[in-house]
Amino acid sequence: MIVSIEQGDITEIKADALVNAANNELWMGLGVAGALKRKGGKEIETEAMSKGPIKPGEAIETTAGKLEAKYVIHAAGMRSDGFITKETLKNSVLNSLKIAEKLELSSIAFPAIGTGVAGFPEKDCAKIMAEVILNFKSNCIEEVKIVLYSEETYKKFLQIFGKEKIEV
């Protein structure tokens, strides 16, 4: 499995699944969720909300609408009030990977979950995501992309991961 750290817009990424930094109610307002909904269509949010609410730390998949992906995986790292913990962040990343595995996907793209609206520290997020992703054993996922919108966030993740591409 190749893990890559990229700077860019997750809505422009080609992957089997794009991960939404979701709240447990699964409505899509600001940040990554809002961007995915604007570009992919309201049907993503409609389907997500029909499957919720879910517990913080859980994840569900929906259609990707007009996005260049097969699915959007909604990783509920936070509650709808923005509360997030290390444990819910960790579980939301792990459960997203488990869904990708269940769906037999070869690629998945993550944002920096919880660092926007929820305000989770970026370096702590990078450490948690590195721990979960680099230790995940997959039979089908060939590529995990971590797509970071700002250059500042990209640099913090690069510090934690050590390089742009890692083979695990």
DSSP file (Angstrom, degrees, kcal/mol; ACC not computed):
  #  RESIDUE AA STRUCTURE BP1 BP2  ACC     N-H-->O    O-->H-N    N-H-->O    O-->H-N    TCO  KAPPA ALPHA  PHI   PSI    X-CA   Y-CA   Z-CA
    1    1 A M              0   0    0      0, 0.0   167,-3.1     0, 0.0     2,-0.5   0.000 360.0 360.0 360.0 135.4    0.0    0.0    0.0
    2    2 A I  E     -aB 143 167A   0    140,-2.9   142,-2.9   165,-0.2     2,-0.5  -0.893 360.0-163.0-102.9 129.2    1.3    3.5   -0.9
    3    3 A V  E     -aB 144 166A   0    163,-3.2   163,-2.6    -2,-0.5     2,-0.4  -0.963  13.0-173.3-111.7 124.2    0.4    6.4    1.4
    4    4 A S  E     -aB 145 165A   0    140,-2.6   142,-3.0    -2,-0.5     2,-0.5  -0.931  19.9-147.6-122.8 145.7    0.9    9.8   -0.1
    5    5 A I  E     +a  146   0A   0    159,-2.4     2,-0.3    -2,-0.4   142,-0.2  -0.945  29.7 174.8-107.7 122.3    0.7   13.3    1.4
    6    6 A E  E     -a  147   0A   0    140,-3.0   142,-3.1    -2,-0.5     2,-0.5  -0.952  30.0-136.2-132.0 147.4   -0.6   15.8   -1.1
    7    7 A Q  E     +a  148   0A   0     -2,-0.3     2,-0.3   140,-0.2   142,-0.2  -0.896  61.4  77.4 -98.5 132.2   -1.6   19.5   -1.1
    8    8 A G  S    S-     0   0    0    140,-2.2     2,-0.6    -2,-0.5    -2,-0.1  -0.990  82.5 -50.1 163.8-168.1   -4.8   20.2   -2.9
    9    9 A D    >   -     0   0    0     -2,-0.3     3,-2.3     1,-0.1     4,-0.3  -0.892  36.0-150.3-103.5 115.5   -8.6   20.1   -3.1
   10   10 A I  G >  S+     0   0    0     -2,-0.6     3,-1.2     1,-0.3    -1,-0.1   0.778  95.2  65.6 -59.3 -26.7  -10.0   16.7   -2.1
   11   11 A T  G 3  S+     0   0    0      1,-0.2    57,-0.4    56,-0.1    -1,-0.3   0.674 101.3  51.0 -70.0 -13.9  -13.0   17.3   -4.4
   12   12 A E  G <  S+     0   0    0     -3,-2.3    -1,-0.2    55,-0.1     2,-0.2   0.440  88.1 109.2 -98.2  -2.5  -10.6   17.2   -7.4
   13   13 A I    <   -     0   0    0     -3,-1.2     2,-0.7    -4,-0.3    55,-0.2  -0.530  63.9-137.8 -82.8 138.8   -8.9   13.9   -6.4
   14   14 A K        +     0   0    0     -2,-0.2     2,-0.3    53,-0.1    55,-0.2  -0.868  49.7 128.4 -94.7 115.2   -9.5   10.7   -8.4
   15   15 A A        -     0   0    0     53,-1.0    55,-0.3    -2,-0.7    56,-0.2  -0.965  69.0-110.6-157.7 158.6   -9.9    7.9   -5.9
   16   16 A D  S    S+     0   0    0     -2,-0.3    55,-2.0    53,-0.2    54,-1.9   0.871 106.1  19.8 -62.6 -36.0  -12.5    5.1   -5.4
   17   17 A A  E     -dc  71 108A   0     90,-1.0    92,-2.2    53,-0.2     2,-0.4  -0.999  64.1-157.3-138.1 138.5  -13.6    6.8   -2.2
   18   18 A L  E     -dc  72 109A   0     53,-1.9    55,-2.3    -2,-0.4     2,-0.5  -0.946  24.2-133.1-108.0 134.0  -13.3   10.4   -0.9
   19   19 A V  E     -d   73   0A   0     90,-3.0     2,-0.5    -2,-0.4    55,-0.2  -0.756  11.9-149.9 -93.4 131.2  -13.6   10.7    2.9
   20   20 A N  E     -d   74   0A   0     53,-2.9    55,-2.4    -2,-0.5     2,-1.7  -0.851  17.6-130.8 -96.4 130.1  -15.8   13.4    4.4
   21   21 A A  E     -d   75   0A   0     -2,-0.5    12,-0.4    53,-0.2    55,-0.2  -0.647  50.9-177.5 -77.4  88.5  -14.8   14.9    7.7
   22   22 A A  E     -d   76   0A   0     -2,-1.7    56,-1.3    53,-1.5    55,-0.7  -0.382  31.7-130.0 -95.9 163.0  -18.4   14.4    9.0
   23   23 A N  E >   -d   78   0A   0      4,-0.4     3,-1.4    53,-0.2    56,-0.2  -0.690  38.6-105.4 -99.1 165.0  -20.3   15.1   12.1
   24   24 A N  T 3  S+     0   0    0     54,-1.2    30,-2.6     1,-0.3    55,-0.1   0.671 120.7  57.9 -71.1 -14.6  -22.4   12.3   13.7
   25   25 A E  T 3  S-     0   0    0     28,-0.2    -1,-0.3    27,-0.1    27,-0.2   0.661 102.2-137.8 -83.5 -17.0  -25.7   13.7   12.4
   26   26 A L    <   +     0   0    0     -3,-1.4     2,-0.3     1,-0.3    23,-0.2   0.571  51.6 142.4  72.1  13.7  -24.2   13.5    8.8
   27   27 A W        -     0   0    0     21,-0.1     2,-0.7    22,-0.1    -4,-0.4  -0.641  47.9-133.6 -80.6 148.6  -25.5   16.9    7.6
   28   28 A M        +     0   0    0     -2,-0.3    17,-0.1     1,-0.1     3,-0.1  -0.863  45.5 140.1-111.6 103.2  -23.0   18.6    5.4
   29   29 A G        +     0   0    0     -2,-0.7    -1,-0.1     1,-0.2     2,-0.1   0.800  54.9   0.6-105.2 -84.2  -22.4   22.3    6.2
   30   30 A L  S >> S+     0   0    0      4,-0.1     4,-1.8     3,-0.1     3,-0.6  -0.317  99.9  14.2-104.3-176.9  -18.9   23.8    6.1
   31   31 A G  H 3> S-     0   0    0      1,-0.2     4,-2.3     2,-0.2     5,-0.2  -0.123 124.4  -9.2  57.9-140.4  -15.3   22.8    5.3
   32   32 A V  H 3> S+     0   0    0      1,-0.2     4,-2.8     2,-0.2    -1,-0.2   0.904 137.6  53.9 -59.2 -44.1  -14.7   19.5    3.5
   33   33 A A  H <> S+     0   0    0     -3,-0.6     4,-2.3   -12,-0.4    -2,-0.2   0.930 110.1  46.4 -58.4 -47.0  -18.3   18.4    3.9
   34   34 A G  H  X S+     0   0    0     -4,-1.8     4,-2.7     1,-0.2    -1,-0.2   0.897 112.5  50.2 -63.0 -41.0  -19.6   21.6    2.3
   35   35 A A  H  X S+     0   0    0     -4,-2.3     4,-2.3     2,-0.2     5,-0.3   0.916 111.1  48.4 -64.6 -43.6  -17.1   21.4   -0.6
   36   36 A L  H  X S+     0   0    0     -4,-2.8     4,-2.9     1,-0.2     5,-0.3   0.902 113.9  47.3 -62.7 -40.5  -18.0   17.8   -1.3
   37   37 A K  H  X S+     0   0    0     -4,-2.3     4,-2.3    -5,-0.2    -2,-0.2   0.918 111.7  49.9 -68.2 -43.1  -21.7   18.7   -1.3
   38   38 A R  H  < S+     0   0    0     -4,-2.7    -2,-0.2    -5,-0.2    -1,-0.2   0.928 122.3  32.4 -60.8 -44.9  -21.3   21.7   -3.5
   39   39 A K  H  < S+     0   0    0     -4,-2.3    -2,-0.2    -5,-0.2    -1,-0.2   0.861 127.6  37.9 -82.5 -36.2  -19.3   19.8   -6.1
   40   40 A G  H  < S-     0   0    0     -4,-2.9    26,-2.3    -5,-0.3    -3,-0.2   0.724 112.0-108.0 -90.8 -23.1  -20.9   16.3   -5.8
   41   41 A G    >X  -     0   0    0     -4,-2.3     3,-1.5    -5,-0.3     4,-0.5  -0.131  26.5 -82.2 109.8 153.0  -24.5   17.3   -5.3
   42   42 A K  H 3> S+     0   0    0      1,-0.3     4,-2.5     2,-0.2     3,-0.3   0.712 113.5  79.0 -62.7 -22.9  -27.1   17.4   -2.5
   43   43 A E  H 3> S+     0   0    0      1,-0.2     4,-2.3     2,-0.2    -1,-0.3   0.790  86.6  60.1 -60.0 -26.5  -27.9   13.7   -3.1
   44   44 A I  H <> S+     0   0    0     -3,-1.5     4,-2.3     2,-0.2    -1,-0.2   0.956 109.6  40.8 -64.1 -49.4  -24.7   12.9   -1.1
   45   45 A E  H  X S+     0   0    0     -4,-0.5     4,-3.0    -3,-0.3     5,-0.2   0.903 113.0  54.8 -65.1 -42.0  -26.1   14.6    2.0
   46   46 A T  H  X S+     0   0    0     -4,-2.5     4,-1.4     1,-0.2    -1,-0.2   0.928 112.3  42.7 -58.6 -46.9  -29.6   13.3    1.5
   47   47 A E  H  X S+     0   0    0     -4,-2.3     4,-0.7     2,-0.2    -1,-0.2   0.912 114.0  51.8 -66.9 -41.8  -28.4    9.7    1.4
   48   48 A A  H >< S+     0   0    0     -4,-2.3     3,-1.5     1,-0.2     4,-0.4   0.946 109.6  48.8 -59.5 -48.9  -26.0   10.2    4.3
   49   49 A M  H >< S+     0   0    0     -4,-3.0     3,-1.0     1,-0.3    -1,-0.2   0.805 103.7  60.9 -64.5 -28.4  -28.7   11.7    6.5
   50   50 A S  H 3< S+     0   0    0     -4,-1.4    -1,-0.3    -5,-0.2    -2,-0.2   0.707 107.3  46.8 -69.7 -17.4  -31.0    8.8    5.7
   51   51 A K  T << S+     0   0    0     -3,-1.5    -1,-0.2    -4,-0.7    -2,-0.2   0.402 109.8 146.7-100.6  -0.2  -28.3    6.5    7.3
   52   52 A G    <   +     0   0    0     -3,-1.0     2,-0.2    -4,-0.4   -27,-0.1  -0.457  15.7  44.1-113.6-176.5  -27.8    8.6   10.4
   53   53 A P        +     0   0    0      0, 0.0     2,-0.3     0, 0.0   -28,-0.2   0.587  63.4 176.5 -73.8 161.6  -27.3    9.7   13.0
   54   54 A I        -     0   0    0    -30,-2.6   -28,-0.1    -2,-0.2    -2,-0.1  -0.786  35.3 -90.4-122.3 169.4  -24.3    7.5   13.8
   55   55 A K    >   -     0   0    0     -2,-0.3     3,-2.4     1,-0.1    21,-0.2  -0.545  50.8 -94.0 -78.7 144.9  -22.0    7.4   16.9
   56   56 A P  T 3  S+     0   0    0      0, 0.0    21,-0.2     0, 0.0    -1,-0.1  -0.373 116.6  34.7 -55.0 134.8  -18.9    9.6   16.8
   57   57 A G  T 3  S+     0   0    0     19,-4.1    38,-0.3     1,-0.5    20,-0.1   0.142  98.1 104.9 100.9 -17.6  -16.1    7.4   15.5
   58   58 A E    <   -     0   0    0     -3,-2.4    18,-2.3    18,-0.3    -1,-0.5  -0.376  52.7-157.3 -87.5 172.5  -18.3    5.5   13.2
   59   59 A A  E     -E   75   0A   0     16,-0.2     2,-0.3    36,-0.1    16,-0.2  -0.988   8.4-171.3-148.4 152.8  -18.4    5.8    9.4
   60   60 A I  E     -E   74   0A   0     14,-1.4    14,-3.3    -2,-0.3     2,-0.3  -0.946  18.5-128.1-139.0 160.7  -20.9    5.1    6.5
   61   61 A E  E     +E   73   0A   0     -2,-0.3     2,-0.3    12,-0.2    12,-0.2  -0.843  26.0 170.6-112.0 151.6  -20.6    5.2    2.8
   62   62 A T  E     -E   72   0A   0     10,-2.2    10,-1.8    -2,-0.3   -18,-0.1  -0.846  43.7 -68.1-139.4 177.8  -22.9    6.9    0.2
   63   63 A T  E     -E   71   0A   0     -2,-0.3     9,-0.2     8,-0.2     8,-0.2  -0.217  36.2-134.9 -58.0 159.9  -22.9    7.7   -3.5
   64   64 A A    >   -     0   0    0      6,-0.6     3,-2.4     1,-0.3     7,-0.1   0.325  30.4-159.3-101.9   5.3  -20.3   10.2   -4.7
   65   65 A G  T 3   -     0   0    0      1,-0.3    -1,-0.3     5,-0.2   -24,-0.2  -0.301  69.4 -12.4  56.6-126.4  -22.8   12.1   -6.8
   66   66 A K  T 3  S+     0   0    0    -26,-2.3    -1,-0.3    -3,-0.1   -26,-0.1   0.358 109.0 112.7 -90.9   4.8  -21.0   14.1   -9.5
   67   67 A L  S <  S-     0   0    0     -3,-2.4     2,-1.8   -27,-0.2    -3,-0.1  -0.367  82.1-109.2 -74.6 157.3  -17.5   13.6   -7.9
   68   68 A E  S    S+     0   0    0    -57,-0.4   -53,-1.0   -55,-0.2     2,-0.3  -0.410  90.8  84.7 -85.4  62.1  -14.9   11.5   -9.7
   69   69 A A  S    S-     0   0    0     -2,-1.8    -5,-0.2   -55,-0.2   -53,-0.2  -0.947  77.6-128.4-150.9 164.3  -15.2    8.7   -7.1
   70   70 A K  S    S+     0   0    0    -54,-1.9    -6,-0.6   -55,-0.3     2,-0.3   0.817  89.0   9.5 -85.1 -34.7  -17.4    5.7   -6.5
   71   71 A Y  E     -dE  17  63A   0    -55,-2.0   -53,-1.9    -8,-0.2     2,-0.5  -0.941  55.4-139.0-141.6 158.5  -18.2    6.6   -2.9
   72   72 A V  E     -dE  18  62A   0    -10,-1.8   -10,-2.2    -2,-0.3     2,-0.6  -0.998  23.1-153.6-112.6 127.5  -18.0    9.2   -0.2
   73   73 A I  E     -dE  19  61A   0    -55,-2.3   -53,-2.9    -2,-0.5     2,-0.9  -0.912   7.7-147.3-102.5 120.2  -17.2    7.7    3.1
   74   74 A H  E     -dE  20  60A   0    -14,-3.3   -14,-1.4    -2,-0.6     2,-0.8  -0.782  11.5-165.3 -93.2 105.8  -18.5    9.9    5.9
   75   75 A A  E     -dE  21  59A   0    -55,-2.4     2,-2.0    -2,-0.9   -53,-1.5  -0.818   9.3-151.5 -96.1 106.2  -16.1    9.6    8.9
   76   76 A A  E     +d   22   0A   0    -18,-2.3   -19,-4.1    -2,-0.8   -18,-0.3  -0.521  34.5 154.3 -82.2  78.6  -17.8   11.0   12.0
   77   77 A G  E     +     0   0A   0     -2,-2.0     8,-0.6   -55,-0.7     2,-0.3   0.745  65.3  34.9 -73.3 -23.8  -14.8   12.2   13.9
   78   78 A M  E    S-dF  23  84A   0    -56,-1.3   -54,-1.2    -3,-0.2     6,-0.2  -0.864  81.3-111.0-130.6 162.1  -16.9   14.8   15.7
   79   79 A R    >   -     0   0    0      4,-2.5     3,-2.1    -2,-0.3    -2,-0.0  -0.376  47.4 -98.0 -77.5 168.8  -20.4   15.3   17.2
   80   80 A S  T 3  S+     0   0    0      1,-0.3    -1,-0.1     2,-0.1   -57,-0.1   0.695 125.0  60.2 -65.3 -17.8  -22.6   17.8   15.4
   81   81 A D  T 3  S-     0   0    0      2,-0.1    -1,-0.3    37,-0.0   -58,-0.0   0.369 122.4-105.3 -89.1   5.3  -21.6   20.5   18.1
   82   82 A G  S <  S+     0   0    0     -3,-2.1     2,-0.2     1,-0.3    -2,-0.1   0.375  70.6 147.1  91.0  -4.2  -18.0   20.1   17.0
   83   83 A F        +     0   0    0     -5,-0.1    -4,-2.5    36,-0.0     2,-0.3  -0.497  20.0 170.6 -69.8 130.6  -16.8   18.1   20.0
   84   84 A I  B     -F   78   0A   0     -2,-0.2     2,-0.3    -6,-0.2    -6,-0.2  -0.984  15.9-165.5-140.3 148.1  -14.0   15.6   19.0
   85   85 A T     >  -     0   0    0     -8,-0.6     4,-2.2    -2,-0.3     5,-0.2  -0.857  37.5-109.3-126.6 165.8  -11.7   13.4   20.9
   86   86 A K  H  > S+     0   0    0     -2,-0.3     4,-2.7     1,-0.2     5,-0.2   0.896 119.9  52.4 -58.1 -39.8   -8.5   11.5   20.0
   87   87 A E  H  > S+     0   0    0      2,-0.2     4,-2.7     1,-0.2    -1,-0.2   0.909 109.1  46.1 -67.0 -43.8  -10.5    8.3   20.2
   88   88 A T  H  > S+     0   0    0      2,-0.2     4,-2.1     1,-0.2    -1,-0.2   0.880 114.2  49.7 -68.8 -34.9  -13.3    9.3   17.9
   89   89 A L  H  X S+     0   0    0     -4,-2.2     4,-1.9     2,-0.2    -2,-0.2   0.958 112.6  47.0 -63.6 -50.1  -10.8   10.7   15.4
   90   90 A K  H  X S+     0   0    0     -4,-2.7     4,-2.4     1,-0.2    -2,-0.2   0.927 114.4  46.8 -56.7 -48.5   -8.8    7.4   15.5
   91   91 A N  H  X S+     0   0    0     -4,-2.7     4,-3.0     1,-0.2     5,-0.2   0.860 108.3  55.3 -65.5 -35.9  -12.0    5.3   15.2
   92   92 A S  H  X S+     0   0    0     -4,-2.1     4,-1.4     2,-0.2    -1,-0.2   0.882 111.0  45.0 -66.5 -36.4  -13.4    7.4   12.3
   93   93 A V  H  X S+     0   0    0     -4,-1.9     4,-2.1     2,-0.2    -2,-0.2   0.943 115.6  46.8 -69.0 -48.2  -10.2    6.9   10.3
   94   94 A L  H  X S+     0   0    0     -4,-2.4     4,-2.2     1,-0.2    -2,-0.2   0.919 112.6  49.2 -60.2 -45.3  -10.0    3.1   11.1
   95   95 A N  H  X S+     0   0    0     -4,-3.0     4,-1.8   -38,-0.3    -1,-0.2   0.818 108.1  54.6 -67.6 -29.7  -13.7    2.6   10.3
   96   96 A S  H  X S+     0   0    0     -4,-1.4     4,-2.3    -5,-0.2    -1,-0.2   0.920 109.4  47.3 -66.2 -43.7  -13.3    4.5    7.0
   97   97 A L  H  X S+     0   0    0     -4,-2.1     4,-2.3     1,-0.2    -2,-0.2   0.886 109.9  53.5 -64.0 -38.6  -10.5    2.1    6.0
   98   98 A K  H  X S+     0   0    0     -4,-2.2     4,-2.6     2,-0.2    -1,-0.2   0.885 108.5  49.6 -64.5 -38.1  -12.6   -0.9    7.1
   99   99 A I  H  X S+     0   0    0     -4,-1.8     4,-2.4     2,-0.2    -2,-0.2   0.931 110.0  50.5 -65.4 -44.6  -15.5    0.3    4.8
  100  100 A A  H  <>S+     0   0    0     -4,-2.3     5,-2.7     1,-0.2     4,-0.3   0.896 112.4  47.9 -58.9 -39.7  -13.0    0.7    1.9
  101  101 A E  H ><5S+     0   0    0     -4,-2.3     3,-1.3     3,-0.2    -1,-0.2   0.925 110.4  50.8 -65.9 -45.4  -11.8   -2.8    2.5
  102  102 A K  H 3<5S+     0   0    0     -4,-2.6    -2,-0.2     1,-0.3    -1,-0.2   0.871 112.5  46.8 -60.4 -37.8  -15.4   -4.2    2.7
  103  103 A L  T 3<5S-     0   0    0     -4,-2.4    -1,-0.3    -5,-0.1    -2,-0.2   0.453 111.7-124.3 -84.1  -0.6  -16.2   -2.5   -0.6
  104  104 A E  T < 5 +     0   0    0     -3,-1.3    -3,-0.2    -4,-0.3     2,-0.2   0.897  48.8 169.8  57.9  45.3  -12.9   -3.9   -2.1
  105  105 A L      < -     0   0    0     -5,-2.7    -1,-0.2    -6,-0.1     3,-0.1  -0.567  32.4-154.9 -86.0 150.2  -11.7   -0.4   -3.1
  106  106 A S  S    S+     0   0    0     -2,-0.2    36,-2.3    35,-0.2    37,-2.1   0.625  75.5  32.1 -99.0 -15.3   -8.2    0.1   -4.3
  107  107 A S  E     + g   0 143A   0     35,-0.2   -90,-1.0    34,-0.2     2,-0.3  -0.999  55.7 177.6-146.3 147.9   -7.9    3.8   -3.4
  108  108 A I  E     -cg  17 144A   0     35,-1.8    37,-2.9    -2,-0.3     2,-0.4  -0.994  13.9-151.6-146.5 142.8   -9.1    6.2   -0.7
  109  109 A A  E     -cg  18 145A   0    -92,-2.2   -90,-3.0    -2,-0.3    37,-0.2  -0.978  12.9-167.4-123.0 128.8   -8.5    9.9   -0.1
  110  110 A F  E     - g   0 146A   0     35,-3.2    37,-3.1    -2,-0.4     2,-0.2  -0.846   9.8-150.0-110.9 145.4   -8.7   11.5    3.4
  111  111 A P        -     0   0    0      0, 0.0     2,-1.5     0, 0.0    37,-0.2  -0.405  51.4 -78.4 -90.6-176.1   -8.7   15.1    4.5
  112  112 A A    >   -     0   0    0     35,-0.3     3,-1.7    -2,-0.2     4,-0.3  -0.698  61.4-139.3 -82.8  88.7   -7.3   16.2    7.9
  113  113 A I  T 3  S+     0   0    0     -2,-1.5    16,-0.1     1,-0.2   -20,-0.0  -0.235  73.2   3.7 -59.9 129.8  -10.3   15.0    9.8
  114  114 A G  T 3  S+     0   0    0      1,-0.1     6,-3.1     5,-0.0    -1,-0.2   0.391  97.0 105.7  84.4  -2.9  -11.4   17.3   12.7
  115  115 A T  S <  S+     0   0    0     -3,-1.7     7,-0.1     4,-0.2    -2,-0.1   0.630  76.6  49.9 -87.5 -11.8   -9.0   20.1   12.1
  116  116 A G  S >  S+     0   0    0     -4,-0.3     3,-0.9     3,-0.1    -3,-0.0   0.775 124.9   3.5 -87.9-102.6  -11.5   22.5   10.6
  117  117 A V  T 3  S+     0   0    0      1,-0.3    -2,-0.1     2,-0.1   -86,-0.0   0.863 135.0  50.1 -54.8 -41.8  -14.8   23.2   12.3
  118  118 A A  T 3  S-     0   0    0    -35,-0.1    -1,-0.3     1,-0.1   -34,-0.2   0.710  99.1-139.4 -75.5 -19.9  -13.8   21.0   15.3
  119  119 A G    <   +     0   0    0     -3,-0.9    -4,-0.2     1,-0.2    -2,-0.1   0.736  34.7 170.1  71.5  23.4  -10.5   22.7   15.7
  120  120 A F        -     0   0    0     -6,-3.1    -1,-0.2     1,-0.1     5,-0.1  -0.472  47.6 -95.4 -66.7 137.3   -8.5   19.5   16.5
  121  121 A P     >  -     0   0    0      0, 0.0     4,-2.4     0, 0.0     5,-0.2  -0.307  29.6-137.4 -58.8 131.2   -4.7   20.3   16.5
  122  122 A E  H  > S+     0   0    0      1,-0.2     4,-2.7     2,-0.2     5,-0.2   0.882 100.4  49.6 -61.0 -43.2   -3.2   19.5   13.1
  123  123 A K  H  > S+     0   0    0      2,-0.2     4,-2.2     1,-0.2    -1,-0.2   0.894 112.0  49.1 -65.2 -38.2   -0.1   17.8   14.3
  124  124 A D  H  > S+     0   0    0      2,-0.2     4,-2.3     1,-0.2    -1,-0.2   0.904 111.2  50.4 -65.5 -40.2   -2.1   15.6   16.7
  125  125 A C  H  X S+     0   0    0     -4,-2.4     4,-3.0     1,-0.2     5,-0.2   0.933 110.0  50.2 -60.8 -46.1   -4.4   14.7   13.8
  126  126 A A  H  X S+     0   0    0     -4,-2.7     4,-2.6     1,-0.2    -2,-0.2   0.901 110.1  50.3 -60.4 -41.8   -1.4   13.8   11.6
  127  127 A K  H  X S+     0   0    0     -4,-2.2     4,-2.3     2,-0.2    -1,-0.2   0.924 113.7  44.7 -62.5 -45.0    0.0   11.6   14.4
  128  128 A I  H  X S+     0   0    0     -4,-2.3     4,-2.4     2,-0.2     5,-0.2   0.931 114.6  47.7 -65.7 -46.4   -3.3    9.7   14.9
  129  129 A M  H  X S+     0   0    0     -4,-3.0     4,-2.8     1,-0.2     5,-0.4   0.899 112.0  50.7 -63.5 -39.7   -3.9    9.3   11.1
  130  130 A A  H  X S+     0   0    0     -4,-2.6     4,-2.4    -5,-0.2     5,-0.3   0.936 110.6  49.3 -61.5 -46.5   -0.3    8.1   10.6
  131  131 A E  H  X S+     0   0    0     -4,-2.3     4,-0.9    -5,-0.2    -2,-0.2   0.934 117.5  39.6 -58.9 -48.0   -0.7    5.5   13.4
  132  132 A V  H  < S+     0   0    0     -4,-2.4     4,-0.5     2,-0.2     3,-0.2   0.951 120.7  41.3 -69.7 -50.1   -3.9    4.2   12.1
  133  133 A I  H >< S+     0   0    0     -4,-2.8     3,-1.1     1,-0.2    -3,-0.2   0.923 114.3  49.6 -68.5 -45.6   -3.2    4.2    8.3
  134  134 A L  H 3< S+     0   0    0     -4,-2.4    -1,-0.2    -5,-0.4    -2,-0.2   0.721 115.4  44.9 -69.7 -19.5    0.4    3.0    8.5
  135  135 A N  T 3< S+     0   0    0     -4,-0.9     2,-0.4    -5,-0.3    -1,-0.3   0.426  86.5 111.9-100.9   0.0   -0.6    0.0   10.7
  136  136 A F    <   -     0   0    0     -3,-1.1     2,-0.6    -4,-0.5    -4,-0.0  -0.605  58.3-147.6 -78.9 128.0   -3.7   -1.0    8.7
  137  137 A K        -     0   0    0     -2,-0.4     2,-0.4     2,-0.0    -2,-0.1  -0.859  22.7-175.9 -97.9 117.9   -3.4   -4.3    7.0
  138  138 A S        -     0   0    0     -2,-0.6   -40,-0.0     3,-0.2   -41,-0.0  -0.876  30.6-165.5-119.2 147.1   -5.3   -4.4    3.7
  139  139 A N  S    S+     0   0    0     -2,-0.4    -1,-0.1   -38,-0.0     3,-0.0   0.584  95.6  13.8 -96.5 -15.5   -6.0   -7.0    1.1
  140  140 A C  S    S+     0   0    0    -35,-0.1     2,-0.5     1,-0.0    -2,-0.0   0.629  92.2 102.1-134.1 -26.4   -7.2   -4.6   -1.6
  141  141 A I        +     0   0    0      1,-0.2   -35,-0.2   -44,-0.1   -34,-0.2  -0.532  35.3 170.1 -71.3 118.9   -6.4   -0.9   -0.8
  142  142 A E        +     0   0    0    -36,-2.3  -140,-2.9    -2,-0.5     2,-0.4   0.709  62.8  31.7 -97.9 -27.2   -3.4    0.0   -2.9
  143  143 A E  E     -ag   2 107A   0    -37,-2.1   -35,-1.8  -142,-0.2     2,-0.5  -0.990  52.2-174.0-142.8 130.8   -3.3    3.7   -2.3
  144  144 A V  E     -ag   3 108A   0   -142,-2.9  -140,-2.6    -2,-0.4     2,-0.5  -0.989  15.1-165.8-119.1 120.3   -4.2    6.0    0.6
  145  145 A K  E     -ag   4 109A   0    -37,-2.9   -35,-3.2    -2,-0.5     2,-0.7  -0.901  10.2-158.8-106.9 133.2   -4.0    9.7   -0.2
  146  146 A I  E     -ag   5 110A   0   -142,-3.0  -140,-3.0    -2,-0.5     2,-0.6  -0.950  16.9-164.1-109.4 112.7   -4.0   12.4    2.5
  147  147 A V  E     -a    6   0A   0    -37,-3.1     2,-0.5    -2,-0.7   -35,-0.3  -0.871   5.1-169.9-108.9 118.2   -5.1   15.6    0.8
  148  148 A L  E     -a    7   0A   0   -142,-3.1  -140,-2.2    -2,-0.6     6,-0.1  -0.917  14.0-156.1-116.3 126.7   -4.5   18.8    2.6
  149  149 A Y  S    S+     0   0    0     -2,-0.5     2,-0.2  -142,-0.2    -1,-0.1   0.922  74.3  55.3 -70.2 -46.4   -6.0   22.1    1.4
  150  150 A S  S  > S-     0   0    0      1,-0.1     4,-2.3  -143,-0.1     5,-0.1  -0.613  75.0-133.2 -94.9 150.7   -3.6   24.5    3.0
  151  151 A E  H  > S+     0   0    0     -2,-0.2     4,-2.5     1,-0.2     5,-0.2   0.867 107.9  56.8 -64.0 -36.7    0.2   24.6    2.6
  152  152 A E  H  > S+     0   0    0      2,-0.2     4,-1.8     1,-0.2    -1,-0.2   0.927 109.5  43.8 -61.4 -46.7    0.6   25.0    6.4
  153  153 A T  H  > S+     0   0    0      1,-0.2     4,-2.4     2,-0.2     5,-0.2   0.911 111.6  54.8 -65.2 -42.6   -1.4   21.9    7.1
  154  154 A Y  H  X S+     0   0    0     -4,-2.3     4,-2.4     1,-0.2    -2,-0.2   0.920 108.0  49.3 -55.1 -46.5    0.5   20.0    4.3
  155  155 A K  H  X S+     0   0    0     -4,-2.5     4,-1.9     1,-0.2    -1,-0.2   0.875 110.0  51.0 -64.2 -38.3    3.8   21.0    5.9
  156  156 A K  H  X S+     0   0    0     -4,-1.8     4,-1.7     2,-0.2    -1,-0.2   0.916 112.2  46.0 -65.5 -43.1    2.7   19.8    9.4
  157  157 A F  H  X S+     0   0    0     -4,-2.4     4,-3.0     1,-0.2     5,-0.3   0.891 110.2  54.1 -66.6 -39.0    1.6   16.4    8.0
  158  158 A L  H  X S+     0   0    0     -4,-2.4     4,-2.3    -5,-0.2    -1,-0.2   0.876 105.6  53.9 -62.7 -37.7    4.8   16.1    6.0
  159  159 A Q  H  < S+     0   0    0     -4,-1.9    -1,-0.2     2,-0.2    -2,-0.2   0.919 114.0  41.4 -59.6 -44.7    6.7   16.6    9.3
  160  160 A I  H  < S+     0   0    0     -4,-1.7    -2,-0.2     1,-0.2    -1,-0.2   0.916 120.2  40.9 -72.8 -44.5    4.9   13.8   11.0
  161  161 A F  H  < S-     0   0    0     -4,-3.0    -2,-0.2    -5,-0.1    -1,-0.2   0.766  97.7-140.0 -77.8 -25.3    4.9   11.3    8.1
  162  162 A G  S  < S+     0   0    0     -4,-2.3     2,-0.3    -5,-0.3    -4,-0.1  -0.006  70.2  23.6  92.9 -30.6    8.5   12.2    7.1
  163  163 A K  S    S-     0   0    0      1,-0.1     3,-0.1     3,-0.0  -158,-0.0  -0.979  79.9-106.0-159.3 168.5    8.0   12.1    3.4
  164  164 A E  S    S+     0   0    0     -2,-0.3  -159,-2.4     1,-0.2     2,-0.4   0.807 104.1  34.4 -71.9 -30.5    5.4   12.5    0.6
  165  165 A K  E     +B    4   0A   0   -161,-0.2     2,-0.4    -3,-0.0  -161,-0.2  -0.991  64.2 179.4-131.3 132.3    5.2    8.8   -0.3
  166  166 A I  E     -B    3   0A   0   -163,-2.6  -163,-3.2    -2,-0.4     2,-0.6  -0.996  16.9-148.7-130.4 131.8    5.5    5.9    2.0
  167  167 A E  E      B    2   0A   0     -2,-0.4  -165,-0.2  -165,-0.2    -2,-0.0  -0.898 360.0 360.0-101.2 124.7    5.2    2.2    1.0
  168  168 A V              0   0    0   -167,-3.1  -166,-0.2    -2,-0.6    -1,-0.1   0.359 360.0 360.0-119.6 360.0    3.8    0.0    3.8
